């Protein structure tokens, strides 16, 4: 559910308003899931602020997106690990 807005955006088949609604639904589902995990383990939410400029290089390297890292970790057959960018094959 969390990656659906990104997938729909890649497909380019939804209007900006439809994408916004999908993003809101995904964010709400993630917030509910995080809340249930915090309740289950009696863990309070800790404020965390991380800011990073888009396309900013860290130590001379372009950081990988969360989607790229997920695809790599799952051995996605459609992701070319030899590629220097975050593009689909």
Order of alpha helices (4+ residues) and beta strands (2+ residues): alpha-alpha-beta-beta-alpha
